[in-house]
Amino acid sequence: MGSKVIHPSSQPAASAKLPSAKPPSDSVIRGLEPEDQVLLTKLLSEPSEFVDHPDFNKRGFERRLFGTLARLTHPQATRFVDPEPIDLRPASKSRVPTLSLEQEQTLFLRFNYARYKVSQVLAANAGKRLSLSATRKLLAWGHRVLDTRTMIVRLNLPLVLAMAKRNRLTNVDYNELISEGNMALLRSVEKFDTSRGFKFSTYSCRAILKSFSRVAMRASRYRGRFPTEFDPAMERSDYLDTKRESVEEDCVDELKEILLKNLAELSEVERTVISERFAIGQPTVGGEHRPKTLEQVGNIIGVTKERVRQIQNKALKKIRLVLEDRYLAA
């Protein structure tokens, strides 16, 4: 289907306004499917936009565009009967379907006509609550918008991949490049005016290249501020480790002083057990302290290792009480 070229001076490229229709009653909303509830919220909260075309108001245009008038699949449905399909055929030596200029114009006219009808339903119910029939009609046109946009995006996604491979940028993550390109493609679909007579790829390529340029600029600014790669190990603070080591050193010094001055009033056997078990005040062997086992300490003082454990626990309890008193006093 052909499309008349409309120049900016004679026809606005796009129109948008915030919807003022009110949501339907709670009972109507509860009767909708979850996906319909989400779509309804989107339609009632986002600007109603479409790229206008002079044929939208002409009698019989809808039938010529879709092959049939819009009618619900059944009275309680929120979707229209599928329109006449567009014959998609892969290009030679390619598995990706391609559109002729006429097919592409038809697809974009269907997309914007559906958005135009959404805007009409919202305008007809401005300032009042949507009825059940108006809600179903609004959702049906909304689904047609989404379905058509999905088809357009699916057919043009290879364009983003091809341009990303051709414009491979250094110091830019490839996945980020693809993500930005996909977002630029979506924005292009929303704004493309098929009445100007150009192919969509001509319009969208410029938008995708601009998005790549923005990614490269962000990456350059990031490299200027953070010249090295992110290393999680460098982000970890050693404050807690340093503080823990400092506390441990203080405790060891306190313990040595308690044993040296016998502030815990330990018996000679208890002092021997603690000193030997934890190598406190002992000379080093090969530069290292050598704590003894319970059995080794038992051989020194002539008791079993179980008895050594009992003496050790009793002595540690006394030392702990002195440590607590000193810290509380401090």
N, C-alpha and C positions, 0 to 999 in steps of 0.2 A: 504493500500500500504506500503510495506516495505521500509526501508531507510538504506543505507550502512553507517556504522560507519566510520567517517573521523576523524583521530587524528590530533591534532594541528601541529605536525611536518610535516604532508603531505598535509594539507589543511588549509588555513587561516579561522578562525571562522567568520570573518566579514570584509567587505571592505567599505570604505566611501570616498567620494570626493565631493568637491563643484561643483555644476552644472555651466557650462560655456555657456549654450545655452541662447540666448537672447529672450526676450518676443516677442510674435507675434505683428502684426501691431495693431494700435488702433481700426481699423474697426473690426478686428477679436475679440478683447477683448470686444468691445461693443456688439457683437452678442452673447456673452456667458451669461449664467444665473449667478446671483450674487454668488451662492455657488461655481460655477465653477471658477469664477474670484478669489475668496478667495483661492481655492485649487491650482490654477495655480501659484499664488504668493508664496504660501508655497513651492510648488515643485521646483520653480526657485530660491528660496532664502535659502533653507536649504540643508545640506549635503545629498547626495544620498547614503543611506546606505542599506545594505541587508546582510543576512547571506548566504554565498555561498554554493553551492552544486554541486558535479561533474556531476549530471544528467541534469542540466539546459541547457547545450548545445547539448544534445542528440536529434536526430531526433525523432519526435513523442512524446516527453516527455510532451509537453503542452496538447496534446489531452488525454493522459493517466491520467494526473493530474486533468484536469478540466472536462473531458468527452467530450469536443468539443474544436475546435480552437476558439480563441478569435475573435469575430466579433461584430461590433456595432449593436445596436438594429435597427437603420436606418441610412442612410448616414450622416445626420446632427447631430447625437446623440453624447454624450460624455460618454456613458456607454456601456459596453459589454452585450451581452445576458447572463443571469444568468448561472453559471456553474452547473454541476450536483450536486444536494444537497447531503449533508452528513447526513445519517440517525441518528438523535439524539434521544435517548430513555432514559427516566428517570431511575435512578437506583432503585432497589427494596426499597419500603417504602420511596421514596423520589420524590419530584416534580422537582428536579433539574436535567436536562439532563447531562449525563456523556459520555465521549469519551473513546473508547478503545485506546490502544497505537497506533494501525494502523491508526485509524481515526484522532487522534491527530497529528500524523506525516504528514498525508495528508493535514490537515488544515494549519500547519505551513509551509509546502512546498508551498502551494498556496500563503500564505502571503509573503514569501520571494521571490518566483518566480515573483509575481507582482511587488515587489520592484526592483527586478533585471531588469524587463522589463522597468520600469520607468528610471532606470539608463542607459539602452541601448538607449532609445529614446533621452535622454539628451546628451549622448555621441555622437550619430549620428548627432546631431545638434550643436555640440560644436562650439562656436565662430560665429554662425550665427542666424538669426532670425527664430523662429519657423513658419512653414507654417500652414495653416488651418488644413490640414490633420494630421500633426504631433502634433498639439495642441490637437485635439480631441483624438488621440491615447494616448497621455501622460495623459490627464485627465481621460480617460477610465481606464487605468491601475492604476492611482491614486485613483479613486473611488473603484476599486477592493481591493487595499491595505487597505483603510479605512473600507470597509465592512467586510473584513476578520478579521482585528484587532478587530473590534467591537464585532464580534461573539466570538473570543477567550477570550476577556476581560469579556464579559457577562457570559460565561460559568465558569469563574474562580473567579468572584467576591465573591461568597460564601466562597471561601478559605480565603479571607481577613477577613471576618466577623467571621468565625470560629476561626481563629488564634487570633483575637483581643479579643474575649471572653475568650479564653483559657489563654492568656497572659495579663490579665487585670492588668495594672500597677497603683500603687497608685500615686496620685499627677499628673496624666497625663489625660488630657481631652480625653474622649472616641472618640469624633468626630475628633479630631486632629490625634488620632491613626489610625482611619479608613482612613482619607485623606492621611496620609503618606503611609499606606499600599497599597492604590490604586495606588499611584504614583510609588511605587516599583514594583507593578504588571505590570504597563505599560512599565516600563524600562525593566522588565524581558522578556516581549513579544518581544520587539525590539531586544534583544540580544540572545534569546534562540536558540541553535543549535540542531535541532531534530535528526541530523545524528549521534549524540553520543549515541543514544539508550535509554536515560533516559526519564521518564515522566516529563512533564512541572511542575507539582506540586512539584516534588523533587527539581527542580532548583529554582522555584519562592518562595518556603517556606523560604529558606535561605535569599533571598533578602528581603522578608517581615519582617522577624525577625530582620535583621540588621536595617531596617528602624524604627522598634519599639525601638530598642536600641538607635538609634540617638535621637528619640523623648524623651526618658527617660533621656538621657544625657543633652539635652537642658533644660528640665524641672528642672533637678537638679541644673544646673548652674543658672537658673533664680531664683530658691528658695534660692540659696546662696546669690544672690545680692538683691532680694526682698522677704524677709521672710514672709511678710504679704500679704493678699489678696488685690487686687486692689480695692481702694475705691475712686470713683469719687469725693466725697465730700472733700477728703484730697488733691486733685489736684487743688482745687479752691483757688486762691490767694485772701487774704483779703486786699490787698493794696488799692484798690479803695474804699472799705467800710471805712477803717481807714482814708484815705485822706478826704472822704466826711464828716466824723464825726468831723475831725479836722477843716475843713472849717466852718462847722455849729457852732462849739464852738466859733471860732474866730468871726463869724458874730454876735452871741448872745452877746459876750463881747463888740463888737463895738457898738451894738444897746443900751446896757445898758449905756455905756459911753455917747452916743449921747443924750439919755433921761436925764441922770443925769446932764450933763452940758448944756443941751438944745442947742446943736450945730446946730440943724435943725430949731431953732427959732419957736418952736411950741407954740401955745397958751395954756393957762391952760386947756381949754376944750379938746384940741387935745391930750395933755400929759395924761390926765385922761383916755380918750378913749383907747389910746394905752396901757397904763399900765394895765387897767382893762381887756381889751379884750385878751391880751396875757400873763397876770400874770407876767409882768416884774417888778421886785423890790417889789413884793407883798410877805407877809409872807406866809409860807406853812401851809396847813391844813392836818394833818395826814401824813406829810412828802411829800406831793405832791402839785404842783402848780395847781390852780383852775382857768383857764380862764373863763371869763363870756361870755354869749351870747349877741347878739346885743340888745335884749329886756331887759336883766338885766342891761346892761350899760345905756340904754335909761332911765330906771327908776331912775338910780343914778343921771344923769344930767338933767332929766326932758324933754326928747325929744323922738320922735318916733324912732323905730329901723331903719327905712329907713334913717333918718337924721344921726343916729349913723354911718351907712355904709358910707355915704358921707363924714363925718368928718374923719372917719378912712382912707378912700382912699386918701384923701387930705394930711393927716399927713404922711402916708406911702410913698407918692410921694416925700415929702420933705426929709424924712429920706433916701430914696433911692439915691437921688442926693448927699447927704452928704457922704454916703457910697462909691459911685462911685468916688467922688473926693478924698477921703482918700486912696482908693486902687490905683488910678492912681498916686497919689503923692508918694505912697510907691514904 
